[in-house]
């Protein structure tokens, strides 16, 4: 199962959520969280007062008590007037906390992503695709959905505590009826909608693959234009969007199947409480006020118990996001612990003032499934040049990756200056987003240099 909640998912959730509340901004984070819980409890309390007020209003209306009706109407308006700003600040606090959490988590992931060349090492971890989506979309979704689910759970617990007592005072069978109805609905929804778990996880990946292909085309427009083979690129994009839309169609079909049950289930909620309380009211055992209050309480208790039914898609999309983001963070942290991605022998290094020396160097691919260069020895003094030639796949690029410490799997020893004193020109040209000055200084390690000096260098 890709998107459900198993032990690994819960561990990753803890690993993702806990650091924010023990970070350098922990007091601000905890303060906003406590304020949010306070507003959540206050809103639930106001819902209780609204149910009481509506019950009193309808009771006065039913008994033709004009003075009492006007009194209860003013009371309803007062309660609603107090509830309005509470609900507004409740949503505002939720959004502010979500914003602070997203900012902190994004900065944390970005910092780790660029430390120890983790962004490069990620390509060797299986299943870690589309890091751009994980840092942007998955972080946003994780922070917002985490708070939403926390509030749903908090409100559900408080609502159950408050309104189950209301139902119990009206009729004990009402309590057992709502428990039985909610349990049945949750079980049927889970088993009918279970295929949506993996489909939702797959949809995230396929959408990301589609966007990645479009970005790849945008970054290579000139090369594609020179080759004049746009039909291949169009076919590649069409294939990716076809996979995403085909999977989305499967999701739509399963949602349709699930909808046959959930729609009827939700329709019944509106009349079920009335059906159950009608005999008591007609026999004169309860008043119209209790019918109204019981109807409101029945709906709220049922809503609190129907977390799976009403939030099925959200819960399992959330599980998929936790798995993707958690796996991404684990891969980054693994890449930071050591340059050795996979266990085994590594090439030893010794720093020198100048020159490069290879002593019986054997180079493996990062997964250690192929030997590219074996027992290579040579010495290149300062000022000398070396031309490397050979067929594609013979290890020419691996030679430079080893010197740059991008690859370390192998045997032997390399004696050379520290990597920070070396400059490499990659096979694929790269132009950073920024000014011409930033481009000139990119990768040089020098920041405090005047424009005049740069101009003189360019003239030479």
C-alpha positions as CSV (number, residue, x, y, z in Angstrom):
1,X,0.0,0.0,0.0
2,X,1.5,3.3,-1.1
3,X,-0.7,6.0,0.5
4,X,-2.1,4.5,3.7
5,X,-1.0,4.8,7.3
6,X,1.3,2.1,8.4
7,X,4.1,2.2,11.1
8,X,6.6,3.8,8.7
9,X,4.1,6.6,7.8
10,X,3.5,7.4,11.4
11,X,7.3,7.5,12.1
12,X,7.8,9.8,9.1
13,X,5.0,12.1,10.3
14,X,6.7,12.4,13.7
15,X,10.0,13.1,12.0
16,X,8.5,15.8,9.8
17,X,6.3,17.5,12.4
18,X,8.2,17.5,15.7
19,X,11.3,19.6,14.7
20,X,9.2,22.7,14.0
21,X,7.8,22.7,17.5
22,X,11.3,22.3,19.1
23,X,13.1,24.6,16.7
24,X,14.5,28.1,17.2
25,X,11.0,29.5,16.8
26,X,9.4,26.9,19.0
27,X,7.8,29.4,21.4
28,X,6.1,31.3,18.5
29,X,5.0,27.9,17.0
30,X,3.7,26.6,20.3
31,X,1.9,29.9,21.1
32,X,0.1,29.9,17.7
33,X,-0.8,26.2,18.2
34,X,-2.3,26.8,21.7
35,X,-4.2,29.9,20.4
36,X,-5.5,27.8,17.5
37,X,-6.7,25.0,19.9
38,X,-8.3,27.7,22.1
39,X,-10.3,29.1,19.2
40,X,-11.2,25.6,18.1
41,X,-12.6,24.9,21.6
42,X,-14.4,28.3,21.6
43,X,-16.0,27.6,18.3
44,X,-17.2,24.2,19.5
45,X,-18.6,25.9,22.6
46,X,-20.4,28.5,20.4
47,X,-21.9,25.6,18.4
48,X,-23.4,24.2,21.6
49,X,-24.8,27.6,22.5
50,X,-26.3,28.0,19.0
51,X,-28.0,24.7,19.3
52,X,-29.5,25.7,22.7
53,X,-30.6,29.1,21.3
54,X,-32.2,27.6,18.2
55,X,-34.0,25.1,20.3
56,X,-35.4,27.8,22.6
57,X,-36.4,29.9,19.5
58,X,-38.2,27.0,17.8
59,X,-39.9,26.1,21.1
60,X,-41.3,29.6,21.6
61,X,-42.4,29.6,17.9
62,X,-44.2,26.3,18.3
63,X,-46.0,27.4,21.5
64,X,-47.0,30.8,20.0
65,X,-45.1,32.7,22.8
66,X,-44.4,36.0,21.1
67,X,-42.5,37.7,24.0
68,X,-40.4,34.6,24.5
69,X,-39.8,34.3,20.8
70,X,-38.4,37.8,20.6
71,X,-36.3,37.2,23.6
72,X,-34.8,34.0,22.1
73,X,-34.3,35.8,18.8
74,X,-32.2,38.5,20.5
75,X,-30.2,35.7,22.3
76,X,-29.6,33.9,18.9
77,X,-28.3,37.1,17.3
78,X,-26.0,37.8,20.3
79,X,-24.6,34.3,20.1
80,X,-24.1,34.5,16.3
81,X,-22.5,38.0,16.8
82,X,-19.9,36.5,19.2
83,X,-19.4,33.4,17.1
84,X,-18.5,35.3,13.9
85,X,-15.2,36.9,15.0
86,X,-14.2,33.7,16.8
87,X,-14.6,31.7,13.5
88,X,-12.7,34.5,11.6
89,X,-9.8,34.5,14.0
90,X,-9.9,30.7,14.1
91,X,-9.3,30.5,10.4
92,X,-6.8,33.4,10.5
93,X,-4.7,31.7,13.2
94,X,-4.8,28.4,11.3
95,X,-3.5,30.1,8.1
96,X,-0.7,32.0,10.0
97,X,0.5,28.9,11.7
98,X,0.5,27.0,8.4
99,X,2.5,29.9,6.8
100,X,5.1,29.9,9.6
101,X,5.4,26.1,9.4
102,X,5.7,26.0,5.6
103,X,8.4,28.8,5.7
104,X,10.4,27.0,8.4
105,X,10.1,23.5,6.8
106,X,10.9,24.8,3.3
107,X,14.1,26.6,4.6
108,X,15.1,23.5,6.5
109,X,14.7,21.2,3.5
110,X,16.4,23.7,1.2
111,X,19.4,24.0,3.5
112,X,19.8,20.3,3.8
113,X,19.2,19.9,0.1
114,X,22.2,22.1,-0.8
115,X,24.5,20.8,2.0
116,X,27.1,18.1,1.2
117,X,25.9,17.9,-2.4
118,X,22.7,16.1,-1.3
119,X,20.9,17.4,-4.4
120,X,23.4,15.4,-6.5
121,X,23.3,12.2,-4.4
122,X,19.5,12.0,-4.5
123,X,19.7,10.7,-8.0
124,X,21.2,7.4,-6.7
125,X,18.3,6.8,-4.3
126,X,15.6,4.7,-5.7
127,X,12.1,6.2,-5.8
128,X,13.1,9.8,-5.0
129,X,11.7,11.5,-8.1
130,X,10.8,15.1,-8.7
131,X,12.5,16.8,-5.7
132,X,11.2,20.2,-6.9
133,X,7.6,19.0,-6.3
134,X,8.4,17.6,-2.9
135,X,10.0,20.8,-1.7
136,X,7.3,23.1,-3.2
137,X,3.9,21.2,-3.5
138,X,4.4,18.5,-0.9
139,X,5.6,20.9,1.8
140,X,2.7,23.2,1.2
141,X,0.2,20.3,1.3
142,X,1.8,18.7,4.4
143,X,1.7,21.9,6.5
144,X,-1.9,22.9,5.6
145,X,-3.4,19.4,5.8
146,X,-1.6,18.6,9.1
147,X,-3.2,21.6,10.8
148,X,-6.6,20.8,9.1
149,X,-6.6,17.2,10.4
150,X,-5.4,18.2,13.8
151,X,-8.3,20.6,14.1
152,X,-10.7,18.0,12.8
153,X,-9.6,15.6,15.4
154,X,-9.7,18.2,18.2
155,X,-13.2,19.4,17.2
156,X,-14.4,15.8,16.9
157,X,-13.2,14.9,20.4
158,X,-14.8,18.0,22.0
159,X,-17.9,17.7,19.9
160,X,-18.3,14.1,21.0
161,X,-17.8,15.0,24.7
162,X,-20.3,17.9,24.6
163,X,-23.1,16.7,22.3
164,X,-23.2,13.0,23.2
165,X,-24.4,14.2,26.6
166,X,-27.2,16.2,24.8
167,X,-28.3,13.2,22.9
168,X,-28.1,11.0,26.1
169,X,-30.4,13.4,27.9
170,X,-32.9,13.3,25.1
171,X,-32.9,9.6,24.3
172,X,-30.3,6.9,25.1
173,X,-31.1,4.9,21.9
174,X,-30.1,8.0,19.9
175,X,-26.6,7.6,21.1
176,X,-26.3,4.0,20.1
177,X,-28.0,4.7,16.8
178,X,-25.5,7.4,15.8
179,X,-22.6,5.2,16.9
180,X,-23.9,2.2,14.8
181,X,-24.6,4.4,11.8
182,X,-21.1,6.1,11.9
183,X,-19.3,2.8,12.4
184,X,-21.1,1.2,9.5
185,X,-20.4,4.2,7.2
186,X,-16.7,4.3,8.1
187,X,-16.2,0.6,7.4
188,X,-18.1,0.5,4.1
189,X,-16.3,3.7,2.9
190,X,-12.9,2.3,3.8
191,X,-13.3,-1.0,2.0
192,X,-15.1,0.4,-1.1
193,X,-12.6,3.3,-1.4
194,X,-9.4,1.3,-0.6
195,X,-8.2,1.3,-4.3
196,X,-8.1,5.1,-4.1
197,X,-5.1,4.9,-1.7
198,X,-2.6,3.7,-4.3
199,X,-4.3,5.6,-7.2
200,X,-3.8,8.9,-5.3
201,X,-0.2,8.1,-4.6
202,X,0.4,7.3,-8.3
203,X,-1.4,10.5,-9.4
204,X,1.1,12.7,-7.5
205,X,4.0,11.0,-9.3
206,X,2.4,11.1,-12.7
207,X,1.5,14.8,-12.4
208,X,5.0,15.6,-11.3
209,X,6.5,13.6,-14.3
210,X,4.3,15.6,-16.6
211,X,5.4,19.0,-15.2
212,X,9.0,17.9,-15.2
213,X,8.9,17.1,-19.0
214,X,7.4,20.5,-19.7
215,X,10.2,22.2,-17.6
216,X,12.8,20.1,-19.4
217,X,11.5,21.4,-22.8
218,X,11.5,25.0,-21.5
219,X,15.1,24.7,-20.4
220,X,16.2,23.3,-23.7
221,X,14.2,25.2,-26.3
222,X,17.2,26.3,-28.4
223,X,18.6,22.8,-28.7
224,X,15.2,21.4,-29.6
225,X,14.7,24.1,-32.2
226,X,18.1,23.4,-33.8
227,X,17.3,19.6,-34.0
228,X,13.9,20.4,-35.5
229,X,12.3,17.2,-34.0
230,X,9.4,18.7,-32.2
231,X,7.2,15.7,-32.9
232,X,9.3,13.5,-30.6
233,X,9.0,16.1,-27.8
234,X,5.2,16.5,-28.4
235,X,4.8,12.7,-28.3
236,X,6.8,12.5,-25.0
237,X,4.6,15.2,-23.4
238,X,1.4,13.6,-24.7
239,X,2.4,10.2,-23.3
240,X,3.0,11.7,-19.8
241,X,-0.3,13.6,-19.8
242,X,-2.0,10.5,-21.0
243,X,-0.7,8.5,-18.1
244,X,-1.7,11.2,-15.7
245,X,-5.2,11.5,-17.1
246,X,-5.8,7.8,-17.4
247,X,-4.9,7.4,-13.8
248,X,-7.2,10.4,-13.0
249,X,-10.0,8.7,-14.8
250,X,-9.6,5.6,-12.6
251,X,-9.8,7.9,-9.6
252,X,-12.9,9.5,-11.0
253,X,-14.5,6.1,-11.6
254,X,-13.7,4.9,-8.1
255,X,-15.0,8.1,-6.6
256,X,-18.2,7.5,-8.5
257,X,-18.5,4.1,-7.0
258,X,-17.8,5.4,-3.6
259,X,-20.3,8.3,-4.2
260,X,-23.2,5.9,-4.6
261,X,-22.8,5.0,-1.0
262,X,-21.6,8.3,0.6
263,X,-24.2,10.5,-1.1
264,X,-27.1,8.3,0.1
265,X,-25.4,8.0,3.5
266,X,-25.2,11.8,3.9
267,X,-28.8,12.3,2.6
268,X,-30.1,9.9,5.3
269,X,-28.4,12.0,8.0
270,X,-30.8,14.8,7.5
271,X,-33.9,12.7,8.2
272,X,-32.5,10.0,10.4
273,X,-32.6,12.0,13.6
274,X,-36.2,13.1,12.9
275,X,-37.3,9.5,12.2
276,X,-35.7,8.4,15.5
277,X,-37.2,11.3,17.6
278,X,-40.6,11.4,15.9
279,X,-42.2,8.7,18.1
280,X,-40.9,10.4,21.3
281,X,-42.3,13.8,20.2
282,X,-45.6,12.4,19.0
283,X,-46.0,10.6,22.4
284,X,-45.3,13.9,24.2
285,X,-42.1,12.6,25.8
286,X,-39.9,15.4,24.4
287,X,-40.6,19.0,23.3
288,X,-40.0,20.7,19.9
289,X,-37.0,22.4,21.4
290,X,-35.5,19.1,22.2
291,X,-36.2,17.9,18.7
292,X,-34.4,20.8,17.2
293,X,-31.5,20.6,19.7
294,X,-31.3,16.8,19.2
295,X,-31.2,17.2,15.4
296,X,-28.3,19.6,15.6
297,X,-26.5,17.4,18.2
298,X,-27.1,14.3,16.1
299,X,-25.6,15.9,13.0
300,X,-22.6,17.2,14.9
301,X,-21.9,13.9,16.7
302,X,-22.3,12.0,13.5
303,X,-19.9,14.4,11.7
304,X,-17.4,14.0,14.5
305,X,-17.5,10.2,14.1
306,X,-17.5,10.3,10.3
307,X,-13.9,11.4,9.9
308,X,-13.2,8.6,7.5
309,X,-16.4,9.0,5.5
310,X,-16.1,12.8,5.1
311,X,-12.3,13.0,4.8
312,X,-11.4,9.8,3.0
313,X,-9.7,11.4,0.1
314,X,-7.9,14.0,2.2
315,X,-6.6,11.4,4.7
316,X,-5.1,9.1,2.1
317,X,-3.7,12.0,0.0
318,X,-2.1,13.2,3.2
319,X,-0.6,9.7,3.7
320,X,0.9,9.8,0.3
321,X,2.4,13.2,0.9
322,X,3.9,12.1,4.2
323,X,5.5,9.1,2.5
324,X,6.9,11.2,-0.4
325,X,8.2,14.0,1.9
326,X,9.5,11.6,4.5
327,X,11.4,9.5,2.0
328,X,12.8,12.7,0.5
329,X,14.1,13.9,3.9
330,X,15.5,10.5,4.8
331,X,17.4,10.4,1.5
332,X,18.8,13.9,2.1
333,X,19.9,13.0,5.6
334,X,21.5,9.8,4.4
335,X,23.5,11.8,1.8
336,X,24.7,14.2,4.5
337,X,26.0,11.6,6.8
338,X,28.8,10.4,4.4
339,X,30.1,10.7,0.9
340,X,29.7,6.9,0.7
341,X,26.2,6.4,-0.6
342,X,26.4,2.6,-0.7
343,X,28.7,0.5,1.7
344,X,32.0,-0.6,0.4
345,X,35.6,0.4,-0.4
346,X,36.3,4.0,-1.1
347,X,39.1,5.9,-2.9
348,X,41.5,7.5,-0.4
349,X,42.4,11.1,-0.8
350,X,45.4,13.2,0.3
351,X,45.6,17.0,-0.1
352,X,48.5,18.5,-1.9
353,X,49.6,22.1,-2.8
354,X,49.5,21.4,-6.6
355,X,49.4,18.7,-9.2
356,X,47.3,15.6,-9.4
357,X,48.5,12.0,-8.7
358,X,46.5,8.7,-9.1
359,X,47.9,5.7,-7.4
360,X,46.4,2.4,-8.5
361,X,42.9,3.9,-8.6
362,X,40.0,1.7,-9.5
363,X,36.6,3.5,-10.0
364,X,33.2,1.9,-9.5
365,X,29.8,3.3,-10.3
366,X,28.0,4.6,-7.2
367,X,25.9,1.4,-6.9
368,X,29.2,-0.6,-7.2
369,X,27.6,-2.7,-10.0
370,X,30.3,-1.8,-12.6
371,X,34.0,-1.2,-12.8
372,X,34.8,1.8,-15.1
373,X,38.6,2.2,-14.5
374,X,41.0,-0.3,-13.0
375,X,44.4,0.3,-11.4
376,X,45.0,3.7,-13.0
377,X,48.3,5.4,-12.0
378,X,49.7,8.7,-13.3
379,X,51.1,12.0,-12.1
380,X,50.2,15.4,-13.5
381,X,52.4,18.3,-12.4
382,X,51.4,21.9,-12.1
383,X,51.3,23.5,-15.6
384,X,51.0,20.2,-17.5
385,X,48.0,19.1,-19.5
386,X,46.3,15.7,-20.1
387,X,44.0,14.8,-22.9
388,X,41.6,11.9,-22.2
389,X,39.9,10.1,-25.1
390,X,37.8,7.0,-25.4
391,X,34.5,5.6,-26.5
392,X,31.3,6.6,-24.7
393,X,30.8,4.8,-21.4
394,X,34.5,4.0,-20.8
395,X,34.8,6.3,-17.7
396,X,36.0,9.6,-19.0
397,X,33.4,11.6,-17.0
398,X,33.9,9.3,-14.0
399,X,37.5,10.4,-13.9
400,X,36.5,14.0,-13.2
401,X,33.7,13.0,-10.9
402,X,36.2,11.2,-8.7
403,X,38.5,14.2,-8.6
404,X,35.5,16.4,-7.7
405,X,34.5,13.9,-5.0
406,X,31.1,13.4,-6.6
407,X,32.0,9.7,-6.7
408,X,34.0,7.9,-4.0
409,X,33.3,4.2,-4.7
410,X,36.5,2.4,-5.6
411,X,40.1,1.7,-4.5
412,X,43.5,3.3,-4.5
413,X,44.6,6.9,-3.6
414,X,44.3,10.3,-5.2
415,X,46.7,13.2,-4.2
416,X,45.4,16.6,-5.3
417,X,44.5,20.1,-4.0
418,X,41.3,20.5,-2.1
419,X,38.2,20.6,-4.2
420,X,37.5,24.2,-3.3
421,X,40.7,25.2,-5.2
422,X,39.7,23.3,-8.4
423,X,37.5,24.5,-11.2
424,X,35.5,22.2,-13.4
425,X,33.7,22.8,-16.7
426,X,30.8,20.3,-16.8
427,X,29.7,18.7,-20.1
428,X,26.4,20.5,-20.1
429,X,26.7,24.3,-19.8
430,X,24.8,25.9,-17.0
431,X,23.7,29.5,-16.7
432,X,22.3,30.5,-13.3
433,X,19.3,32.8,-12.9
434,X,20.8,36.2,-12.0
435,X,23.0,39.1,-13.3
436,X,26.0,38.8,-15.6
437,X,28.2,39.6,-12.6
438,X,26.7,36.7,-10.6
439,X,27.3,34.4,-13.6
440,X,31.0,35.5,-13.8
441,X,31.6,34.8,-10.1
442,X,29.5,31.6,-10.0
443,X,31.6,28.6,-8.7
444,X,34.7,30.8,-8.1
445,X,34.2,31.3,-4.4
446,X,35.0,35.0,-4.6
447,X,32.3,37.5,-3.7
448,X,34.0,40.8,-2.7
449,X,35.5,41.8,-6.1
450,X,34.8,45.1,-7.8
451,X,33.2,45.5,-11.2
452,X,36.3,47.3,-12.4
453,X,38.4,44.2,-11.9
454,X,35.8,42.0,-13.6
455,X,35.9,44.4,-16.6
456,X,39.6,44.2,-16.8
457,X,39.5,40.4,-16.7
458,X,36.9,40.4,-19.6
459,X,39.1,42.7,-21.7
460,X,42.0,40.3,-21.4
